[in-house]
Amino acid sequence: MYGEGGGPGSGEGGDGRSPAFQIIVLGAGGGPSEDDVTGLLVRSTATQWAKSSILAVDAGTHLAAIIRILEQHLPHATQTKSVEQPDSSPEQTRKLKKPRQRNGFDRSNAARDVSPHTTSVAGYLGHVSGRASIGGNSPAPSQGEPQTPKLVLTTGPFSGLILPYESARANASYLLRNLISTYLITHPHLDHLSGFAVNTASFQHTSKPKKVAALPSTINAIKDHIFNDIIWPNLSDEEGGVGLVSYMRLVEGGNVALGTGNGRGFIELCDGLSVKSWSVSHGHCMKRHPHRGSSISPMLPDQQYHSARRDSSYAIAPPAGIDRRRSSISDPTSRLDNACVYDSSAFFIRDEQTGHEVLIFGDVEPDSISLSPRTERVWADAAPKIVAGLLSAIFIECSYDDFQPDETLFGHLAPRHLIAELEVLAAKVTAVREEAAIEDDKDTKERSLDSIDASLEADAAKIKRKRQSNGVNVYQDIRRGRKPYSEWLRSDAVSKSRSPSPLKGMEMLSPTDLDFSPTETIEPTLAAKRNKSVNDARNGNHKVATLTPHPLPVPETQAEVKPFGPKALEGVKIVIIHVKDTLRDGPPPGEIILTQLIEWEKEAGLGCDFVLSKAGGEIWV
């Protein structure tokens, strides 16, 4: 499936299961328009809009986007019937609290009968009435607030949510204060943080501070440069602040002291959701000095021309022969150790009810041109989860199309680089599957050999009993000193005796037997295309000299040997976020990027689906 993220109709899990996550897209862009920059809301579908059940991942666009969505869908809301407040006696309270489980929401409640794909609200009404006034997941009524829910949304990403007020603005504030408990920030750039900072004025009169969870480098930047009583008041609970915000410093790679099994290293951030984080590289600062890992190179005149071509062309396909992997400015021989590389994050978010996960990246650059490449660690962690069927969606940026040269990516991805990164993931997924297959074969062989041993021992026992009954005990002499048959099959001697020589029947060739003819060419493979430079692509058609061993058989069609199996990422949904608007006439940048990704995927054969996120949309995983 390629296209924009839609509603629940397209949101079933890759294995046909019911969705474990709903991700609401508040902002899908990367600027320059401030009303559509990165902002996501993530919830476990098992929590049924419970209090503190929504996790905000980045908040460049936040409250304003929630208001827009509610303004669009409130006219379609239906009036609810009055719900009586429950008996708050100790006996009734115990009855209501009995089914509550450790993750903070009632899994046996009638609310579970409400599917995120339906507009029925009976289950949720029972959930609300059963939790109010006992410290549960519905706010206790207070002065100035209605005693009963009034409206239930029947359309849009907040469908099924009961709202206590009539206006979109008041209900957005209610949602912000009561349902969103934690802000998970990938990095401290303004397009991921500005909405949160401004919206802190709405955090007053809540029962507890909002949590800001991030890696320590991000927390330190927010603390030093945002909530510092200069850029913005210190609203945190540190350094004598007001206390509306509480910092939560995450451990990179997860805290191994927390969780068990597949959930080891994850820390719970809100009702039903836990997180494990990794740092990734987001480019380097723009100062003209050597940076950690490489050196500075200014944009060349022909590179400026290449970038300027975007003004006069609506072409979607990138120039033929464009460099798909390597930077024309990266110099691995001039690596220095300066600390001006921007750090960003990638978060594995786990649904505590099902164990399923989604992976959400902040801004990230390709490892192939990074001064501090770290994305491969994320792929290494993701591969076993994909093989196990636990990870089926990856939210990742693709800020520019393939016309953008490496020199002006500024720590972001283009389609050529995203495909290259996904190929790394596909190779790791293939390796995990192959390793699992080898282990399965070993287990099968062990079971087979154990069965042979048992059968031989049974036969031997029969022979022994028969001969002993005849007064003969020769079997013991025959078996004495021999290994069990299965052990003999496992021995190195048998393996070596069975292994044919790899050179048997082959004639050794000397270097003079190889005729390397530069005039003979083959169809360039995908890797060969990616290794041609951008400058070569602009200067015309340049043939790639290839070396073909003449005496050896050469197939008519030279197929690229890929380090991953066919459709290695089948069933994985790649959701594109952080697309930068060019503010020009012509096709939207997201459509161009999506088209280029589809073409690259056809060549690579990854098998994954691409979804272009859209502000105000929702994605079910």
Residue, then its C-alpha position, 0 to 999 in steps of 0.5 A: m500500500y502506497g499513499e497517505g495515512g488514512g483512517p481505521g479502514s486501512g489500519e489493520g495489523g500486518d497479520g490481520r490482527s486488531p490494531a494495537f496503536q493509534i497514531i494521530v498526526l498533528g503535524a507532518g511537515g518539517g517547515p517552513s510553515e509553523d502550523d504543520v511541523t512535527g507532532l504526533l499523539v500515540r495511544s494504546t487502543a486497549t486504554q480506550w481514551a483513559k486518563s493519562s493514556i496519550l503520549a505526545v511524540d514531539a510537539g512542534t505543532h500541538l494544541a492548535a492542531i488539536i483545536r483544528i481537528l475538533e472544530q472539524h469533527l465536533p459538528h458531527a458529535t452526538q449528544t450522550k445521555s446523563v450518566e449517574q455518578p457511582d456509589s462512592s462507598p468503600e464496598q462499591t469502590r472495591k468492586l470497581k477497582k477489583p479488575r484493575q491491573r498493573n498497567g493502570f487500565d481495566r482490561s475486563n471493562a465493557a470499554r474493551d467492547v468498543s472498537p476504534h473502528t466503530t462509533s458505538v459508545a456504550g462500552y466507554l460510557g460504562h467505563v467513564s461512569g465506573r471510574a469517576s470519583i474514585g481516583g480512576n481514569s476519568p477526572a472528578p467533577s469540579q466547580g465549573e465543570p459539567q457533572t456528566p459527559k455531553l458530547v461523543l465524537t463519531t468521526g475523525p481521529f478522536s472518534g469515540l472520545i467523550l467531551p465535556y464541553e461545547s466548544a472545540r477550544a475548551n475540549a482541546s484544553y480538557l484533552l491536553r490537561n487530562l489525557i496527555s501525560t507525557y511529552l517524548i521529545t526526539h531533539p530540542h530543535l524548535d520545529h519539534l518543541s515550540g508548540f509544547a513550550v507555548n502550550t505550557a500555559s495550559f498546564q496550570h490547575t492540573s493534579k500533577p506536572k507533565k513529564v518531558a521524557a528524552l535522552p539526557s542531551t535533549i533534557n539538558a538543552i531544554k533546561d539550559h536554553i528553553f526553560n531558563d527564565i530568559i527564553w521562557p520561564n522556568l516551568s520545570d521542577e528543577e532549579g527553583g522552577v514553577g513545577l509544571v514540568s518534570y524532566m525524565r531522563l531516558v537511558e540510551g539503549g534502554n534500562v536493562a534493570l527494567g522489564t523482562g523478556n521482550g519488554r526488557g529495557f523499556i520504561e513506562l511513560c504513560d498508561g499502557l505504553s513504554v519506551k526504549s530510546w537510541s540516539v541518532s545523528h542529525g548532522h552538524c552545526m553550520k560553523r566553518h570549522p572542522h567537525r567531528g568525523s569529517s571536514i567542511s566543504p562549501m557548496l560548489p558552483d555546479q552544486q548551486y546550479h543543481s539545487a537551482r534546477r528545482d525552480s524551473s522544473y516539476a520533474i519527479a524523477p531524479p537525474a539519471g545516475i545520481d549518487r544514491r549512497r555516498s557523499s561527495i564531501s565526506d572525507p574519512t581521512s580527516r576525522l576530528d573529534n569535535a562535539c558539534v554533531y546534532d544528536s536526535s533520537a529514535f524511540f521504540i514504543r511498546d504496547e503493554q497489552t499486546g507486546h507490539e511496537v512502533l519505531i518513531f525517528g526524530d530527524v536523522e541523516p544517512d549513516s553513509i554521509s554522517l560524521s557520527p553514524r549510529t542508525e545501524r544500531v537502531w536497525a540491529d535492534a529492530a530486525p529481531k522484532i520484525v522477524a518476531g512480528l512485533l514491529s510492523a511500522i516505522f515512522i521516519e523522516c524524508s525531508y527532501d526529494d532526490f534533487q537535493p544534493d548531499e551538501t544541503l541535506f542539513g542532517h536529513l534524508a532524501p529517498r535515495h538515502l532512505i532506501a539505502e538505510l532500509e536496505v541495511l535493515a533488510a540485510k539484518v532482518t535476512a540475517v536474523r531469519e537465516e540464523a533462526a533457520i539454522e538453529d531450527d535445522k540444528d534442533t531438527k537434526e538433534r531431535s532426529l539423531d536422538s530418535i536414532d539413538a533411542s531406536l538403536e538402544a531399543d533394538a539393542a535391548k531386544i537383542k541383548r534379552k534374546r541372546q541372554s535367554n539363550g545363554v549368549n552375551v555377545y552384544q555387549d562385546i560388539r558394542r563395547g568401545r563404540k560411539p552411539y550412531s548419532e554421536w558418530l554422525r556428529s563427529d568431525a571425521v564424518s563431516k570431513s569425509r563427507s565434504p567434497s573438495p571445493l576445487k574438485g573437477m575445477e581447473m585452476l586459472s592463472p591471472t593471464d587467463l583472465d581477459f579484462s576488456p574495458t569495452e565490454t559492459i553489463e547493465p549497471t546494478l542498483a549499487a553501481k548506479r548509486n556509486k556514480s557521483v552527482n557531478d558525473a550525472r550532470n556532465g552527461n552520459h559516462k560509461v562505467a568501465t566494468l571488468t568481465p572475466h572472459p573464460l568464466p561463464v557470464p550470465e546474459t543478465q547480470a543480477e545484483v547480489k543483494p545482502f537481503g532476501p526478496k521482500a525482506l521487509e514485507g508487512v512493514k509499513i514505512v510512514i513518511i514524516h517531516v516533509k519540507d514544503t518548498l512553497r512553490d507551484g507544482p506537485p506537493p513535495g510529499e508526492i514527489i518524494l513518495t513517487q521516488l520512494i516507490e520507484w526505488e523500492k521496485e528496484a530494491g525489492l524490499g517489499c515494504d509499504f510506504v505511507l505519506s502522513k498527513a496533518g489531521g490524519e490517523i494511522w492504525v498499527 
